[in-house]
C-alpha cells in the first residue's frame, strides 16, 4: 500500500504557527454571564423560539417545576455518581 503525505506536505506549504501573537486587548470585554453560574446551577441554551416565550430564569424554572409535578412519580433515579436521588428536593 502506498503511503500518502499529509495535506500540508502535498503542496509544499506547511501550516506555520507564529512565534508570537499580538492581541488587541483594548477591545476585550468581561464575560457578562460568568458570575451567574454557581456550583449548583446548570447553564442550558434555549432555542430562539423558546427564549422569546421564557424571558427570565424564574419563568423557565416555574414552568419546569409545574411539569415535574404533573409527571408520573418515579421511586428514585440514579445520579451520575451512582447514588440515588429523589426528583423533588
Contact map, one row per residue, 1 for C-alpha under 8 A:
11100000000000000000000000000000000000000000000000000000000000000000000000000000000000000
11110000000000000000000000000000000000000000000000000000000000000000000000000000000000000
11111000000000000000000000000000000000000000000000000000000000000000000000000000000000000
01111100000000000000000000000000000000000000000000000000000000000000000000000000000000000
00111111110000000000000000000000000000000000000000000000000000000000000000000000000000000
00011111110000000000000000000000000000000000000000000000000000000000000000000000000000000
00001111111000000000000000000000000000000000000000000000000000000000000000000000000000000
00001111111111100000000000000000000000000000000000000000000000000000000000000000000000000
00001111111111000000000000000000000000000000000000000000000000000000000000000000000000000
00001111111110000000000000000000000000000000000000000000000000000000000000000000000000000
00000011111110000000000000000000000000000000000000000000000000000000000000000000000000000
00000001111111000000000000000000000000000000000000000000000000000000000000000000000000000
00000001111111100000000000000000000000000000000000000000000000000000000000000000000000000
00000001100111110000000000000000000000000000000000000000000000000000000000000000000000000
00000001000011111000000000000000000000000000000000000000000000000000000000000000000000000
00000000000001111100000000000000000000000000000000000000000000000000000000000000000000000
00000000000000111110000000000000000000000000000000000000000000000000000000000000000000000
00000000000000011111100000000000000000000000000000000000000000000000000000000000000000000
00000000000000001111100000000000000000000000000000000000000000000000000000000000000000000
00000000000000000111110000000000000000000000000000000000000000000000000000000000000000000
00000000000000000111111000000000000000000000000000000000000000000000000000000000000000000
00000000000000000001111100000000000000000000000000000000000000000000000000000000000000000
00000000000000000000111110000000000000000000000000000000000000000000000000000000000000000
00000000000000000000011111110000000000000000000000000000000000000000000000000000000000000
00000000000000000000001111110000000000000000000000000000000000000000000000000000000000000
00000000000000000000000111110000000000000000000000000000000000000000000000000000000000000
00000000000000000000000111111000000000000000000000000000000000000000000000000000000000000
00000000000000000000000111111100000000000000000000000000000000000000000000000000000000000
00000000000000000000000000111110000000000000000000000000000000000000000000000000000000000
00000000000000000000000000011111000000000000000000000000000000000000000000000000000000000
00000000000000000000000000001111110000000000000000000000000000000000000000000000000000000
00000000000000000000000000000111111000000000000000000000000000000000000000000000000000000
00000000000000000000000000000011111110000000000000000000000000000000000000000000000000000
00000000000000000000000000000011111110000000000000000000000000000000000000000000000000000
00000000000000000000000000000001111111000000000000000000000000000000000000000000000000000
00000000000000000000000000000000111111000000000000000000000000000000000000000000000000000
00000000000000000000000000000000111111111110000000000000000000000000000000000000000000000
00000000000000000000000000000000001111111000000000000000000000000000000000000000000000000
00000000000000000000000000000000000011111000000000000000000000000000000000000000000000000
00000000000000000000000000000000000011111100000000000000000000000000000000000000000000000
00000000000000000000000000000000000011111110000000000000000000000000000000000000000000000
00000000000000000000000000000000000010011111000000000000000000000000000000000000000000000
00000000000000000000000000000000000010001111100000000000000000000000000000000000000000000
00000000000000000000000000000000000000000111110000000000000000000000000000000000000000000
00000000000000000000000000000000000000000011111000000000000000000000000000000000000000000
00000000000000000000000000000000000000000001111101100000000000000000000000000000000000000
00000000000000000000000000000000000000000000111111100000000000000000000000000000000000000
00000000000000000000000000000000000000000000011111110000000000000000000000000000000000000
00000000000000000000000000000000000000000000001111111000000000000000000000000000000000000
00000000000000000000000000000000000000000000011111111100000000000000000000000000000000000
00000000000000000000000000000000000000000000011111111110000000000000000000000000000000000
00000000000000000000000000000000000000000000000111111110000000000000000000000000000000000
00000000000000000000000000000000000000000000000011111110000000000000000000000000000000000
00000000000000000000000000000000000000000000000001111111101100000000000000000000000000000
00000000000000000000000000000000000000000000000000111111101100000000000000000000000000000
00000000000000000000000000000000000000000000000000000111111100000000000000000000000000000
00000000000000000000000000000000000000000000000000000111111110000000000000000000000000000
00000000000000000000000000000000000000000000000000000001111111000000000000000000000000000
00000000000000000000000000000000000000000000000000000111111111100000000000000000000000000
00000000000000000000000000000000000000000000000000000111111111110000000000000000000000000
00000000000000000000000000000000000000000000000000000000111111111000000000000000000000000
00000000000000000000000000000000000000000000000000000000011111111100000000000000000000000
00000000000000000000000000000000000000000000000000000000001111111110000000000000000000000
00000000000000000000000000000000000000000000000000000000000111111111000000000000000000000
00000000000000000000000000000000000000000000000000000000000011111111100000000000000000000
00000000000000000000000000000000000000000000000000000000000001111111110000000000000000000
00000000000000000000000000000000000000000000000000000000000000111111111000000000000000000
00000000000000000000000000000000000000000000000000000000000000011111111000000000000000000
00000000000000000000000000000000000000000000000000000000000000001111111000000000000000000
00000000000000000000000000000000000000000000000000000000000000000111111100000000000000000
00000000000000000000000000000000000000000000000000000000000000000011111110000000000000000
00000000000000000000000000000000000000000000000000000000000000000000011111000000000000000
00000000000000000000000000000000000000000000000000000000000000000000001111100000000000000
00000000000000000000000000000000000000000000000000000000000000000000000111111000000000100
00000000000000000000000000000000000000000000000000000000000000000000000011111000000001000
00000000000000000000000000000000000000000000000000000000000000000000000001111100000111100
00000000000000000000000000000000000000000000000000000000000000000000000001111110000111100
00000000000000000000000000000000000000000000000000000000000000000000000000011111111110000
00000000000000000000000000000000000000000000000000000000000000000000000000001111111110000
00000000000000000000000000000000000000000000000000000000000000000000000000000111111000000
00000000000000000000000000000000000000000000000000000000000000000000000000000111111000000
00000000000000000000000000000000000000000000000000000000000000000000000000000111111100000
00000000000000000000000000000000000000000000000000000000000000000000000000000111111110000
00000000000000000000000000000000000000000000000000000000000000000000000000011110011111000
00000000000000000000000000000000000000000000000000000000000000000000000000011110001111100
00000000000000000000000000000000000000000000000000000000000000000000000000111000000111111
00000000000000000000000000000000000000000000000000000000000000000000000001011000000011111
00000000000000000000000000000000000000000000000000000000000000000000000000000000000001111
00000000000000000000000000000000000000000000000000000000000000000000000000000000000001111
